[in-house]
Amino acid sequence: MKDTGIEIGLYTLADICPDPHTGSAVSASQRMKEIVEAAKLADEAGLDVFGVGEHHRLDYAVSSPAVVLASIAQVTKRIKLTSATTVLSTVDPVRLFEDFATLDLLSDGRAEIIAGRGAFIESFPLFGYNTNNYDALFSEHMDLLLKLNNNATVSWEGQFRPSLRNAEIAPRPLQQEIPIWTGVGGTPESAIRAGKLGTGIALAILGGDPIRFKPLVDLYRKAGIEAGHSEEKLKVGVTGHGFLAATTQEAKQQFYPYYSNYWYHVNKQRGGLTFRMSEAEFEQMTRPETALFVGSPQQIAEKIVQQHELFGHQRFMAQIDIGGLPFNKVAEGIELLATKVAPIVRKQTSK
């Protein structure tokens, strides 16, 4: 079968930021409706995948990706639907699997899971988990999730969850198994673990020179091959922030207030520095050799293709709805990504 090039898609974390120009933010209800509409537009425009993230804070609209994706499934036809990411350390793997198996049935086999440890930790006290077990919880929950994915009846023992004895795991998904990816932020240990387990990896490359992630991809593939997994199973995805306009200068001018606003609020939420990003800093971040996808469709396509030459990845997903960006701008970005960027990228990355 001919390779038609890498998959192109979108993801959202559903942040609710005040618009930097007006100071007002949309309601959670409006944000949710806009996310469903964005997915519908992406599907109609021919994009390949749509992801929804998980947070447990009042300044984010989505705490249950599976519920939102199930709603999206009813207004879309072909686009793949994934979490982006599921905070695996603080969710029961059985409940998670059953939710996404249900989504898979509702969507005619389009469900996927990107599982990560999460950059925010509010879900730990919320669900009664100890942050001292941050890594151990993720490892145990991933082990169980993979067993659930491969077996309709499961016996299992662990440290943090009650044992299972010939437990029936229902419903079963329409797909033979749900595609599971591991979200990797930059640690070699995470990349190696994903390779050993045979999951895909979704790299969060939010800035700087993407070449610094090449060792992680190499470690992932090496660990996967040594563990006996086929090269076809070892899939790499790249995720990053983006904004498109007719010209690169227009894109920079329009996006700077929103991107500066986004990082101001994220750093404030995480107890970090709260000064505003300067225009000079933003200009540096958007250089052609960096991982921030801000520019004309031609420049964005070139960046994606350059990264493909570096990583040989199978999927690219952009987060374009951040910092209080109005929905009309998000819709324009979807149209440009699907009609201007995707055809170039697919042609240049196909075999």
C-alpha positions in Angstrom: 0.0 0.0 0.0 1.3 3.5 -0.9 2.3 5.6 2.1 0.3 8.8 1.8 2.5 10.8 4.2 2.2 11.8 7.8 -1.1 12.4 9.6 -2.0 16.0 10.3 -4.2 17.0 13.1 -5.2 19.3 16.0 -5.4 19.1 19.8 -6.8 21.4 22.4 -6.3 21.6 26.2 -9.5 23.7 26.5 -7.9 26.6 28.4 -10.2 29.4 29.3 -8.1 32.5 29.1 -9.4 36.1 29.0 -8.9 37.7 25.6 -5.8 40.1 26.0 -7.6 42.8 24.0 -11.0 42.7 25.8 -10.1 41.2 29.1 -13.2 38.9 28.9 -13.2 35.1 28.7 -15.8 32.8 27.1 -17.8 30.5 29.5 -17.0 26.8 29.9 -20.2 26.0 28.0 -19.2 28.2 25.0 -15.6 26.8 25.1 -17.0 23.3 24.9 -19.3 24.1 22.0 -16.4 25.7 20.1 -14.2 22.6 20.7 -16.9 20.4 19.2 -17.3 22.8 16.3 -13.5 22.9 15.7 -13.4 19.1 15.5 -16.3 19.1 13.0 -14.5 21.7 10.8 -11.3 19.6 11.0 -13.2 16.5 10.0 -14.9 18.2 7.1 -11.7 19.8 5.9 -9.9 16.4 5.8 -7.6 16.5 8.8 -6.7 13.1 10.3 -6.9 13.4 14.1 -8.3 15.6 16.8 -7.2 15.4 20.5 -8.7 16.7 23.7 -6.7 17.3 26.9 -7.5 16.8 30.5 -7.3 19.3 33.4 -9.1 19.5 36.7 -9.1 23.3 37.2 -11.7 26.0 36.8 -9.6 27.8 34.1 -9.9 24.7 31.8 -13.1 23.5 30.3 -12.4 19.7 30.0 -11.8 17.2 32.8 -13.3 14.2 30.9 -11.9 13.8 27.4 -13.9 10.7 26.7 -17.2 12.5 27.2 -16.2 15.4 25.0 -14.8 13.1 22.3 -18.1 11.0 22.4 -20.0 14.2 21.6 -17.5 15.0 18.8 -18.0 11.4 17.4 -21.6 12.2 16.7 -20.8 15.2 14.5 -17.8 13.7 12.6 -17.3 10.9 10.2 -13.7 9.9 9.7 -11.3 11.9 11.9 -9.5 9.9 14.7 -10.3 10.9 18.2 -7.7 10.9 21.0 -7.1 12.1 24.5 -4.2 14.6 24.6 -3.3 13.7 27.2 -5.0 11.4 29.7 -3.3 11.9 33.2 -2.8 8.2 33.6 -1.3 8.3 37.1 -4.6 9.5 38.7 -7.3 7.7 36.7 -8.4 4.1 37.2 -7.2 2.2 34.2 -10.3 0.0 34.0 -12.6 3.0 34.0 -10.4 4.7 31.4 -10.3 1.7 29.1 -14.0 1.1 29.3 -14.7 4.8 28.6 -12.5 4.7 25.5 -13.8 1.3 24.3 -17.3 2.9 24.5 -16.0 5.9 22.5 -14.6 3.4 20.0 -18.0 1.8 19.5 -19.8 5.1 19.2 -17.2 6.4 16.7 -17.0 3.3 14.5 -13.4 2.5 15.6 -11.8 6.0 15.8 -10.7 6.1 19.5 -7.1 6.5 20.7 -5.4 7.3 24.0 -2.4 9.4 24.6 -1.4 8.7 28.2 1.0 11.0 30.2 2.0 11.9 33.7 0.7 15.4 33.4 2.3 18.8 33.9 -0.3 19.8 36.5 -0.7 17.8 39.7 -4.2 19.0 41.0 -5.7 15.6 40.1 -3.5 13.8 42.7 -5.2 15.2 45.8 -8.5 15.3 44.0 -8.6 11.6 43.5 -6.6 10.6 46.6 -3.2 9.9 45.1 0.2 10.8 46.6 2.6 12.8 44.4 5.4 10.8 46.0 4.2 8.0 43.8 4.1 10.1 40.7 6.2 7.8 38.5 5.3 4.4 40.2 1.6 5.1 39.6 2.1 5.9 35.9 4.1 2.6 35.4 1.6 0.5 37.2 -1.4 2.0 35.5 0.2 1.7 32.1 1.0 -1.9 32.7 -2.7 -2.6 33.6 -4.1 -0.5 30.7 -2.1 -2.5 28.2 -3.3 -5.8 29.6 -6.9 -4.5 29.5 -6.4 -3.5 25.9 -5.3 -7.0 24.9 -7.5 -9.2 27.0 -11.3 -9.4 27.6 -10.8 -11.2 30.9 -8.0 -10.0 33.2 -6.3 -11.2 36.3 -3.8 -8.7 37.7 -2.1 -7.6 40.9 -0.5 -4.2 41.7 0.4 -1.9 44.6 -2.1 1.0 44.2 -5.3 -0.7 42.9 -7.3 -3.7 44.1 -6.4 -6.9 42.4 -8.5 -8.3 39.5 -9.5 -12.0 39.3 -10.8 -13.2 36.0 -12.5 -9.8 35.6 -14.6 -9.2 32.5 -13.6 -5.9 30.8 -16.6 -4.5 28.9 -17.4 -3.4 26.4 -14.6 -4.4 24.0 -13.7 -1.8 21.4 -14.6 -2.1 17.7 -10.8 -2.0 16.8 -8.9 -5.1 17.8 -7.1 -2.9 20.2 -7.2 0.8 21.0 -4.0 2.6 19.8 -2.2 3.8 22.9 0.5 6.5 22.8 2.8 7.7 25.6 3.1 11.5 26.0 6.8 12.4 26.4 7.9 15.8 27.5 11.6 15.4 27.3 13.0 12.7 29.6 15.0 9.8 28.2 13.5 7.4 30.7 10.0 8.1 29.4 11.1 7.5 25.8 12.8 4.2 26.7 9.8 3.0 28.6 7.5 3.7 25.7 9.8 1.8 23.4 9.9 -1.2 25.7 6.2 -1.2 26.0 5.6 -0.8 22.3 3.3 2.2 22.6 3.6 5.2 20.3 5.2 8.3 21.6 3.8 11.8 21.3 6.5 14.4 21.8 5.5 17.7 23.2 7.9 20.1 21.4 6.8 23.6 22.4 9.8 25.7 21.5 13.6 25.8 20.9 15.5 23.8 18.4 13.7 20.4 17.7 17.0 18.7 17.2 17.3 18.3 21.0 14.5 15.7 20.8 16.3 13.5 18.2 18.1 11.5 20.9 14.8 10.7 22.6 13.4 9.3 19.3 16.5 7.3 18.8 16.3 5.8 22.3 12.7 5.0 21.8 13.2 3.1 18.6 16.3 1.3 19.9 14.4 0.2 23.1 11.4 -0.9 21.1 13.4 -3.0 18.6 15.4 -4.6 21.4 12.1 -5.4 23.2 10.9 -7.3 20.0 8.5 -4.7 18.7 8.2 -4.1 14.9 9.3 -0.8 13.4 5.7 -0.4 12.1 4.4 -0.5 15.7 6.8 2.1 17.0 5.1 5.3 15.9 6.2 8.8 16.6 4.0 11.9 16.9 5.1 15.5 17.2 2.8 18.0 19.0 3.3 21.8 19.2 1.8 25.2 19.4 0.9 26.9 16.1 -0.9 29.8 14.4 -1.4 30.4 10.7 -2.1 33.5 8.6 -1.7 34.5 4.9 1.8 35.8 5.6 4.4 35.1 8.3 4.4 38.7 9.4 0.6 38.7 9.8 0.8 35.5 11.8 3.4 37.0 14.2 1.5 40.2 14.6 -1.9 38.6 15.2 -0.6 35.8 17.5 1.9 37.5 19.8 -0.7 39.0 22.2 -2.4 35.6 22.6 0.8 33.6 22.9 2.2 36.0 25.5 -1.1 35.8 27.3 -1.2 32.0 27.2 2.2 31.6 28.9 1.5 34.4 31.4 -1.5 32.4 32.6 0.1 29.0 32.5 3.1 30.2 34.5 0.7 31.9 37.0 -1.3 28.6 37.3 1.9 26.7 38.1 3.3 29.2 40.5 6.1 30.4 38.2 7.2 33.7 36.9 4.4 35.9 35.8 6.0 38.6 33.6 4.8 39.0 30.0 6.8 37.6 27.1 8.3 40.5 25.1 7.9 40.9 21.4 11.7 40.4 21.0 11.4 37.1 22.8 8.5 36.0 20.7 10.4 36.9 17.6 13.3 34.7 18.7 10.8 31.8 19.4 9.3 32.0 15.9 12.6 31.7 13.9 12.5 29.2 11.0 14.7 26.8 12.8 12.6 26.6 16.0 9.7 24.3 16.9 7.0 27.0 17.3 4.7 26.8 14.3 3.8 30.4 13.6 3.8 31.7 10.1 2.4 31.4 6.6 1.2 28.0 5.3 4.4 27.6 3.3 6.6 28.2 6.3 4.6 25.9 8.5 4.7 23.2 5.9 8.5 23.6 5.6 8.9 23.3 9.4 6.8 20.1 9.5 8.8 18.6 6.6 12.1 19.6 8.2 11.1 17.9 11.4 10.0 14.8 9.5 13.5 14.6 8.0 14.8 14.7 11.6 12.4 12.3 13.3 10.7 10.3 10.5 7.5 10.7 12.5 4.0 9.4 11.5 1.9 12.2 13.0 1.9 16.0 13.6 -0.7 17.7 15.8 -1.0 21.5 16.4 -2.5 23.3 19.3 -3.9 26.5 17.8 -6.7 27.7 20.2 -4.7 29.1 23.1 -4.5 32.3 25.1 -8.1 33.4 24.5 -7.8 33.3 20.7 -11.3 34.1 19.2 -13.0 31.1 17.5 -13.1 32.8 14.1 -9.3 32.8 14.1 -9.2 29.1 15.2 -11.6 28.3 12.3 -9.3 30.2 9.8 -6.3 28.3 11.1 -8.1 24.9 10.6 -8.9 25.8 7.1 -5.3 26.9 6.3 -3.8 23.8 7.9 -6.1 21.5 6.0 -6.1 23.1 2.6 -2.7 24.8 2.3 -0.3 23.0 4.7 -1.5 19.3 4.7 -1.3 18.8 0.9 2.3 20.0 0.8 3.3 17.9 3.8 1.6 14.8 2.7 3.2 15.0 -0.7 6.7 15.6 0.6 6.5 12.9 3.3 4.9 10.2 1.2 6.8 7.2 -0.2 
